[in-house]
Amino acid sequence: MGKLRLILLYFIVVLGVNAQEVELPGDFRQHNLTTFNASLLNPTFALDQNRPQSIALWTRWQWQTVDADPTTTFINYTTSLNENSVIGGGFLQHNTGVYLQTGGILNYAYAFEISENAKLALGINVLGYQREIADDRFASSGGINILNADSNEFIMQFAPGIRLMLDAFSLSFTSENIVQISSNNNANENTKKVFLGAMAYDFPVPLFGGTGGTSLRPMLYLKSIPEMETQLGFNALLTSQRFWAQGGYNSFYGVSAGVGGIFLKSLSIGILMEFGLDQGVKDKDATFELVTAIRFGNKKETEILPQEIEITKGLNNENEETREGKEMMKNKEKVIESKKQAAIPQEKMTKIKTAEIKNEVALKTEQPSKPESVTKGKYEEVENLEGLQPGYYLIANVFGTKKYLDNFMESLRKKGLEPKSFYRSFNKFNYVYLESYNSLEAAEKARDSKFYGRYTDETWIFRVIGN
């Protein structure tokens, strides 16, 4: 009778402990990776969100303080092979709560151009790691073996990803372990798959007098983990030239908030905290994440082929094709302008000319000591342009061919800039701009300061008047 009571008491204690302990999902818990090292979330994110060329460190302390050993450590290097492909590699150590996984990861991604505004990206992560028991407390209980000797093994894991990008919208899908091979049985049939689907959209945000360098990216995702409830999550990333901020929600882990700064144009440091909301996790300690990254400048200049007719600002020696490209654009603009003026009644034209003369006299009278107009020869103006808000756009370059447009914009991104572009159908040129401003004064200040020292080549201003 005494032995029976002891057995019952033992099971009550064991069941009580198990009821209080929350089982952690066996995935990498990388749902908060929205920028550096985001390739661990989906391999195709290496194309842009990893911000190549860079080396980044991500650490996560799950439900514990930062003075303890991190539960996850991932250091990764990413670089561009060309304008459409990236490659990366790194070290990963992850504690699932039962196993400690230590090894390396290789990443590759390529983007296929479907049309001018659409791309299809394919990527893959290849992981190789040694798996061993993380804590001897899980190894045995009262002489009963819970984990057998096969728990210590080397595992190869393949994680493919796909991503469709339509302008600012993207739809992605990946599996963390679609194929898994172990050193013990070389089998994949017992592997339980982890799947993740996500969709995101990039919005320009009018901060600091412009929209060119600041954007907001909300992302909604769904993650399926074997023997666990499907995770529904949402996060939003606000990025600028100097900082980033993010917030999110995960149906299992709770809410998160993080912030980071960019120093000396290349060093990025950020921190994130996550708090549980649901019963069973809300009493846990907060989770901490730390991201540190260094971006390397690209010394390779944008390639300009002789047969390409484009406008290249800031070059000391212009080639013949470049000059012809400028003349071509000027001639087209003159033809369009002459047609517009021919359609205006003579009386209205006279009033316009009179107003222009008055404005010119007023400027000379009010500002006699002001240097020659900074907009002279560098100021274009249209009443309306589809897809653009009224404002003053700081133009860095103009291209007639999409290939060279993409090359130039990629070179700017590798310098830490976030360029955008628009297309003018009347002259069939793509305009690349660094920033947009609400006032001419702000635009001129940015231009005259060489974009505050961040872009040393020549720029000019393009104005959209609006209604």
N, C-alpha and C positions, 0 to 999 in steps of 0.2 A: 504493500500500500504506500509505503514511504517512497519507493522507487518511482511509482506511478505519479505521485505528486511532483517529484523532482523533474520528471520528463515533461509533465504539463507546464510546470513553471518555466522550463527551458524554452519550450515552443512559444509561450506567451511573451517572453522577453525578446526572442528572435523576431517574432512577428511585430512587436511594438517598435523595435529599432528599424525594421524594414519599412514600417508605415510612416516613420518620421523622416527617413532618408529619401531624397528625391533622386531618381535615376537620371543621369545626364545623357543626352543624346550622344551617339558615337561619331558624329561628324566633326568637322574642323572648327565649328562655331565662328565662321568668318563672315557672318551676315552684316557686320558693321563696316566692312572694308569697301569704302566708296571711292577711294582715290588710290594712293600708293599701295602696291601689293594686291590690288583688286583681282589680279589674274588667278588668285587662289579661289575666288568666288566663281569666276567663269574665265577660262583661258583666253577668250577673245577680248576681255577687258584690258589685256596688256597693250592693245593697239593705241589706246588713248588714256585710260584711267590710271595706268601704271606710270604715265608721264615719262616715256623713254627720252633720253638716256638717263637712267637714274639707278641708284642703289638704295634700298629701303629696308628698314627693320620694323617689324610689327610684333608686339608682345601682348599677351592677354593673361590677366590674373582672374581666374574664374572664382567668384565668391570668396575672395581673400584679399589681404592687403598687399601692397607692392613690396614689402620687405620679405615676402616669401618667394619661393621659386615660381616663375611663371608657369602656367599650365600650357601655354602655347607660345612658341618662338619661331618666327619666320623671317629670314633675311634673304633678300632676292635682288638680283641685278637684271635690268631690262635694257635692251638697246634695239634700235631700228636697223634692219638689214637694208631696206629701201622704203619708199613712200607707202608701200602696201603691206609690209610684213615686219614682225618683231620677233625677237628670240630672247629668252631669259633663263636663268638658272639660280638655284639657291639652296639653302639649308633649312630644314623643317624639323622641329621637335614638338610633339603634341601628346598631352596626357589626357586620355579619354576618361579617366577615373578608374579604369581597370587595367588598361595597357598604356605603356610608354612607347611611342613611335618616334624613332630617330633615324633621319636619312636625308636624302636630297630630292630635288624636284627640277625638271626641265620643262620649259614652256615654249610653245611656238604658235603664232597666229598669223593668218593672211586674210586680207580683205579684197574681195572681187568687186569690181565696179559693174553694177547692173545697168545703171543709167547715170545721168548727171547728178541726180539727187538720191540715188539708192546704192547701197553696198550690202554685200553678203559676206560676213566674216566667219571663218572656220578656225578653230584652235584646238590644242590638246595640251594637257598636263600629264607628264609621265613621272610618277613617284616611285622611289625605291627606298624602303626603310626597314630597319630591324625592329620587330615588335617583341616586347617582353612585359612581364607582369610589373605593373607600376607600384603596387603596394602588397606586401606579404599578407596583409589582413584579408585580402580577397582569395588567397591561395588555398586556405583550408579553414574548416570550421568544425571543431569537435572530432577531428580525425577523418572527416569526409572531404575528399578532393573535389573542389568546385571547378578549378581550372587544371587541365592536365598538362603534360609536358609539351604538347604541341602548341602551347601558348607562346613559346619563344620561337620565332621564325622570321625569315626574311620575306618581305612581300613586295611585289611589283604591282602597281596600280595605274590604270589608264583612265583619264578623265577628259573626254572630248566635250567641245562646246560649239554652239552655233549662235549667230547673232545677225538679225536683219536690221539695217539702219536706213530709215526713210527720213531724210532731212534731219530734224531734231528728235525724231521718235526712234526708239529702238526696242526690239523684242528679242529676248535671248532664252536659251535653254541649255542645260548641261547636266551631266551625271558625274558624281565624284568618283565612282568606282564601277564603271560599266564593264570593265574587265579587271579581274584581280587574280594574281597568280602567287601562290605561296611556295616556299622551299620544301614544305613537308608533303603536300599532296598534289601540287601543280594543278589544282582544280579551281573552277570558277562557279560551279553549280551551287555551292552553298553560300556564295556571297550575296548578301542582301543589298540591293541597290539604293543609292541616295540620288534623288532628282531635284533639280531647282529650275523653276521658270520665273522670268522677270520681265517687266516692261518699264521703260523710263522715257522721260521727255526733258529736253533742255530749254529753259526759258531765259532770254536776256533780262537782266534786272537793272533798272535805272538807278544806280548808286553813284555818288561822288560826281554827279553832273554828266554821266554817260552810261552807255550800255555795253561797249565793246569788250570790257575786261571783266565783267561780272555776270554770272549766270546761276540759275537755280535748277537743280536736277532732282525732281521727285522720282522715286522708284518703288514699285509694288512688286512683291515676290511671294512665291508659294514654294515651300520646301517639304518634300516627302522623305521621311526617315523610317526605316523598318522598325516595327513594334513600338512606334511612338506616334503621338498625334501629329498630323500635318501642321507645319508651322506657317502661319500667315504673317507677313511682315511688310513694313513700310519704312522708308527712310528718305530724307531730303538733304541734299548737299548744296550749300551756297559757297561758291568759289569766286575769288577775286585775285588780283595781282599780288596782294599782300597778306591775305589770310583766307581761311576757310572755316565754315561752321556746319555742323550736321546734327540732326536729331532723328530719332527713329523709334519704332515699336516692333516687338516680336512677341507673338502669342505665347511663347514659352518663357523667354528670358526677361520680358518686360520692356521698359522704356529706356532710351539712351540719349545722351547729349554729349557733344564733343566740339572742340575748337582747336585751331592750329594757326601758326604764323609762318610766314616765309621771310627769311632773313638773308641779306646779301644776295638776293635774287636766286639763290641756289640751295640754301639750307632750310628744310621744313621740319617743324616739330609740332606735334599735336597730341592731345590727350582726350580720352573719352571715358565716361562713367555710365554704368548700366545698373538699373534697379529692378528687382522683381516685383510683380504686381499680384500674380495669382497665388492662391493658397498653396503652401509648400515651398515657394521660392521667395515670397516677400519678406520672410524673416531671415533670409540669407544675407551675408555681407555683400556690399556692392562689388560689382565687377569692374576692373580697370583695364584700359587698353592704352598703349603708348605707340606712337608712330614717329619715326625719325627717318628722314630721307635727304639725300644729296643728289642734285641734278648736275649733269656735266654739260658744258657748252659744246655746240657743234661747230667746228672750225671750217667745215666744208661749205663752200659757197654754193648758192643755187645755180644749177647748170643752165646756161643760155646757149642754145644752138643757133648757128648762123641763119638757118632758114626760118626761124621763128620771128615774126614781126610782133613786137610787144613794146610797151612803154616801161622803161626801167628807170626809176627815180634814184638819184643819189650816186650814180656811176660817174667816175671822173672822166672816162673816155667812152663816149657813146659810139656804138657801131652804126654802120649805114642802115641796117635793118631797123634799129631802134628809132633813128631819126625819121625813117620812112613811116614807121608806125605812128609816131607823134603827128606827122603831117597828115596821115590818113585820118586820124581821129579829129584833128582840127578842121580838115576840109569837110568831113561829114557834119560836124557841129555847125559850120558856117552855112552849109546848105539848108539844114533844118531851121536855123535861126532866120535865114533870109525868107524861107517859106512862111514862117510865123509872122514876120514883120509885114510881108506882102498882104497878109490877110487882115491886118489891122487898119481901120479907117484912118485917113490922113489927119483928121482933126484929133483923134485919140493919140496918134503917133506924136503930134506936135506937143500935146500936153505931157507925154512921157519924157520927151527930150528936154522940155522946159524944167520938169521936176528933177531930172538928172543933173542939169546944169546948176540948179539951185542947191542941190545936195552937195555937189562938188565944191561950190563956192563956200557953203557953210562949213564944210570940213576944213578947208584951208584957212578960214577966218577964225574958227574956234580953236584949232590946233596948229598954230603956226610953227611951233617948235617940234612937232611930232615927226619922226622919220618917215621916209617914203612908205606909202600904204603897204602893210605887210601882206595884204591879200592880192597885190598886183601880180598878175601872171600865175597866181596859184589858187584861184578862187573860181569854182564852177557853181552854177545855180540852176535848179529846175523847180518848177512849181509843185509837181507831184511825181512820185516814183513808187510803183506798186511794191508792197512789202516793206517799205521803209517809213519810219515815223519822221515827222518834221524835226529838223535839227541840223547840226554841223558835223560832218563826218571827216575825220582825219585820214586822208588817203595815203597809203604807202606805195602802191603800185597798181598798174592796170595791165591786164592780160587778154589776149585774143584766143588763147588755146588753154583748155582745161588742164592739160598735163602740166604745163608750166605754172598755172595757177596753184595746183595742188603742191607742186614742189616748193614754191615760194612760201605758201602758208605753213607747210611742214617745217621749213627752215626757221620761220618766226616762232613756232611753238617750241622748237628745241632751244631757242634763246630765252624761253620763259614768257613769251608774249601769247596772247589769245586773240589772234586776228579773226575777222569775219569778212564776208564779201557779199556783194550784190551784183546783179546783171542788168545792164542797160541795153534794151533790145534795139534802140534806134542806131547805136553804133557798134553793137555786138561785142562789147567789152565787159570783162569782169573786173570790178573795182575791189581792191583789198583795203580795208580800213582797220586802223588800230583801236579807235575809240569814237564814240559819238557824243556830242555835247549839246546842251540846251541854248548856249549863247555863243556868239562869234568871239567874244573876248576870251572865253575859256578855251575855245578851239585854237585861237591864235597863240595863246600862252603855251598850250601843249606843243604846237608846231615849232615855235621859236625856241623852246627849251629842249628840242630834239626828243619829244615825248618824255620829258623829265629825265633825260639822260639814258633812256632805255632803248632808243632807236636812233642811230646816228645818221642814217641816210636821209635824203630829202623827202619831205612830205608836203601835201597841199590840202586845201579844204574844199569839200563838196557840200553844198547846202541844199536841203530839201525844204521848200517854203511851206507847203501844206495849204490846206484850205483857210 
